[in-house]
């Protein structure tokens, strides 16, 4: 099945952070998890992936930065590209790819280090050694993750001492420190209280000015509030992809309507 | 692939659907009252029956109360259930339909008031069969539009919209016939003006039924056909 964003929102391939899937299929051993997914994710916007558990949305997300490579017995067909270049290109450095495509998970996972060290880690292993530059990156990243004001006086204390919502934003700052073009968020707020969830959603809104954000969420209201485009996955198929306002008010596919009104799934 | 029926249907989900069904019942109740009021008002007019006309006027508070009840139930569902897609379109539609039905009641009251004023004056022999046809057609449109909305039947919704053209042309005929009477005999001017008002109110009832038909199409197909926006 092929789905692309409507003409007005087709990605401008000159912009960085353009993700495009073409007939992308994916298998875990014999089990096919994705079936010929074709979609063009518009850059500098938020795309939500929704669908019942096991529908393939997280597999799709983890295929974009090739996180699935770590699982034995996987294979794929078709292609996934970032800015027109295949992420499966043999000459591509996977580590460099993951710098360009940051990821944040459902369960916040800061390193057992200070807040500062968490954010400085990426730039340092990428060769930034000048301490002023590292300081700048840490401050800029924490500001972009909307947590600077809350932690600026305790940068050297353990990140594990922060609240869940704060730890999650430190993880976002850690991803932003590598200056990614794309940010993948896998259920980033599902374990957070409403106030922390709201902060993450506001942050997503701010960041989309500069980044392509793809968010997997089971919370349909969150998808409706936070995204510009929504893709509905079911049984490994991309059933429908379109502007979020259309998907949640006038979905074209009966299956999308049934899912978002809670009639199945 | 066909969507599976969820085995994990929650109590909350059933509760929501019970509430949606009850909203449908409320709309059907309003609609049958609005249709009944229109019937009685037109009957009161034709039979010069002031008691019947007063019944319509007294009954208007009922429709006003039902409109508020539907609106409250709909707002509660929006806030508590955060419905989407078809359910969202239904609830938004229900608010608009209840508003339209309340206004149908107002037009029935206007017709009843004309009936009382006409009954107070000496009987003048003006026969306007078009008024009866308009009343019958407007009432049918009203009941079709509600069926279309409740059953999410887009085709029936579109038929109601087409039927409005017939009522509009009947309205034009009423105007022409009454104008002829008034020119021929000035004694008919006062009753003719009342009948013109009645025609105008029936035409508005048909317009309100058309609105409901358009809402039915939006509910069924997600397409906005108001103001020729289809496409």
Boltz contact constraints between the chains, C-beta under 6 A:
constraints:
  - contact:
      token1: [A, 221]
      token2: [B, 82]
      max_distance: 6.0
  - contact:
      token1: [A, 248]
      token2: [B, 84]
      max_distance: 6.0
  - contact:
      token1: [A, 250]
      token2: [B, 222]
      max_distance: 6.0
  - contact:
      token1: [A, 251]
      token2: [B, 85]
      max_distance: 6.0
  - contact:
      token1: [A, 255]
      token2: [B, 3]
      max_distance: 6.0
  - contact:
      token1: [A, 257]
      token2: [B, 85]
      max_distance: 6.0
  - contact:
      token1: [A, 257]
      token2: [B, 86]
      max_distance: 6.0
  - contact:
      token1: [A, 258]
      token2: [B, 3]
      max_distance: 6.0
  - contact:
      token1: [A, 260]
      token2: [B, 84]
      max_distance: 6.0
  - contact:
      token1: [A, 260]
      token2: [B, 85]
      max_distance: 6.0
  - contact:
      token1: [A, 261]
      token2: [B, 84]
      max_distance: 6.0
  - contact:
      token1: [A, 261]
      token2: [B, 85]
      max_distance: 6.0
  - contact:
      token1: [A, 261]
      token2: [B, 86]
      max_distance: 6.0
  - contact:
      token1: [A, 261]
      token2: [B, 87]
      max_distance: 6.0
  - contact:
      token1: [A, 262]
      token2: [B, 13]
      max_distance: 6.0
  - contact:
      token1: [A, 264]
      token2: [B, 3]
      max_distance: 6.0
  - contact:
      token1: [A, 264]
      token2: [B, 4]
      max_distance: 6.0
  - contact:
      token1: [A, 264]
      token2: [B, 6]
      max_distance: 6.0
